[in-house]
């Protein structure tokens, strides 16, 4: 299994993820309990699998991070997410960008609110016959 690549400079921290993230918004299942007459929302298997992969990848990075005291990152000057697509299927970039919640969950960034990450720049790039990947830059 591939892993996330990590690079730190004096201006930014870059994470290179070896695939396009799964859309969090479109990967939930709603079940209706007939006895209680209530709807229950479950995480879909695609999102759960992606979360587990992300956690697996981060295990290797956390060993390599030299300045652990800088995490969680806060008051970023900007956040840039670049999606490298290998096909021209239409995808909703805003939904894909919600995977940033995993960086919050694993204490890489303090919060994904607009004050901490603003501006967020989403860039789609089409590269035929290349592996799909995602790059995330957190600028200080």
C-alpha positions as CSV (number, residue, x, y, z in Angstrom):
1,X,0.0,0.0,0.0
2,X,1.3,3.5,-0.9
3,X,1.7,6.1,1.8
4,X,1.5,9.8,2.3
5,X,4.6,11.7,1.5
6,X,5.5,14.6,3.7
7,X,7.7,17.6,3.2
8,X,8.3,20.6,5.4
9,X,9.9,23.9,4.4
10,X,10.1,27.2,6.2
11,X,7.0,28.4,4.3
12,X,4.7,25.4,4.1
13,X,4.1,21.8,4.9
14,X,3.1,19.6,2.0
15,X,1.3,16.3,2.2
16,X,1.1,14.1,-1.0
17,X,-1.7,11.6,-0.8
18,X,-1.5,8.7,-3.3
19,X,-5.1,8.9,-4.5
20,X,-8.1,11.2,-4.8
21,X,-10.1,11.4,-1.6
22,X,-13.5,9.9,-1.2
23,X,-16.3,12.4,-1.0
24,X,-17.5,12.5,2.6
25,X,-20.9,14.1,1.8
26,X,-22.0,11.5,-0.7
27,X,-20.9,8.5,1.3
28,X,-23.4,8.1,4.0
29,X,-26.3,5.7,4.3
30,X,-29.7,6.5,5.9
31,X,-31.6,3.7,7.5
32,X,-35.1,3.9,8.9
33,X,-35.9,2.0,12.1
34,X,-39.5,0.9,11.8
35,X,-39.9,0.3,15.6
36,X,-38.7,3.7,16.7
37,X,-39.7,5.4,13.5
38,X,-36.4,7.3,13.4
39,X,-33.8,7.7,10.7
40,X,-30.3,6.7,11.5
41,X,-27.3,7.9,9.5
42,X,-24.4,5.6,9.0
43,X,-21.0,6.1,7.5
44,X,-20.7,4.3,4.2
45,X,-18.0,1.6,3.7
46,X,-16.2,3.8,1.1
47,X,-15.7,6.6,3.6
48,X,-14.8,4.3,6.5
49,X,-12.2,2.5,4.3
50,X,-10.7,5.8,3.3
51,X,-10.5,7.0,6.9
52,X,-8.7,3.7,7.8
53,X,-6.3,4.1,4.9
54,X,-5.6,7.7,5.9
55,X,-4.9,6.6,9.5
56,X,-2.5,3.9,8.2
57,X,-0.6,6.4,6.0
58,X,-0.3,8.9,8.9
59,X,1.4,6.4,11.2
60,X,4.4,6.5,8.9
61,X,4.5,10.3,8.7
62,X,4.2,10.9,12.4
63,X,7.5,9.0,12.8
64,X,9.2,11.3,10.3
65,X,7.9,14.6,11.6
66,X,10.8,16.4,13.2
67,X,9.1,19.3,14.8
68,X,6.1,17.7,16.5
69,X,5.6,20.8,18.7
70,X,4.3,22.7,15.6
71,X,1.2,20.5,15.4
72,X,-1.6,21.1,15.4
73,X,-1.1,23.9,12.8
74,X,-3.1,27.1,13.4
75,X,-3.5,30.6,11.9
76,X,-2.4,29.4,8.4
77,X,-1.8,32.0,5.8
78,X,-3.5,29.8,3.1
79,X,-4.4,26.2,2.3
80,X,-3.9,24.8,-1.2
81,X,-5.3,21.5,-2.3
82,X,-4.3,20.2,-5.8
83,X,-6.2,17.2,-7.2
84,X,-4.4,15.3,-10.0
85,X,-7.1,13.4,-12.0
86,X,-6.3,10.7,-14.6
87,X,-9.7,11.0,-16.3
88,X,-12.2,13.7,-17.1
89,X,-15.1,12.4,-14.9
90,X,-16.9,15.3,-13.4
91,X,-16.3,15.5,-9.6
92,X,-17.4,18.1,-7.1
93,X,-14.2,19.6,-5.7
94,X,-15.9,21.1,-2.7
95,X,-17.2,17.6,-1.6
96,X,-13.7,16.1,-2.2
97,X,-12.1,18.9,-0.1
98,X,-14.1,17.8,2.9
99,X,-11.4,15.1,3.6
100,X,-9.6,18.0,5.3
101,X,-11.6,16.9,8.4
102,X,-9.2,14.0,8.6
103,X,-6.3,16.4,9.2
104,X,-8.3,17.9,12.1
105,X,-9.2,14.5,13.5
106,X,-5.5,13.5,13.5
107,X,-4.4,16.8,15.0
108,X,-2.4,18.0,12.0
109,X,-4.3,21.2,11.8
110,X,-6.2,22.7,14.8
111,X,-9.4,23.4,13.0
112,X,-10.7,23.6,9.5
113,X,-12.8,26.8,10.1
114,X,-12.3,29.7,7.7
115,X,-10.3,31.7,10.2
116,X,-7.6,29.0,10.6
117,X,-7.4,27.9,6.9
118,X,-8.5,30.9,4.8
119,X,-8.0,31.2,1.9
120,X,-8.6,27.6,0.6
121,X,-7.5,27.2,-3.0
122,X,-8.7,24.1,-4.9
123,X,-6.9,23.3,-8.1
124,X,-7.9,20.4,-10.4
125,X,-5.3,19.1,-12.8
126,X,-5.9,16.6,-15.5
127,X,-3.0,14.3,-16.4
128,X,-3.8,11.5,-18.8
129,X,-2.1,8.2,-18.1
130,X,-0.8,9.3,-14.7
131,X,-1.7,8.0,-11.2
132,X,-4.2,10.0,-9.4
133,X,-3.0,11.9,-6.3
134,X,-3.8,14.8,-4.0
135,X,-1.4,17.4,-2.7
136,X,-2.2,19.5,0.3
137,X,-0.1,22.6,1.2
138,X,-0.5,24.3,4.6
139,X,1.2,27.7,4.4
140,X,2.4,29.5,7.5
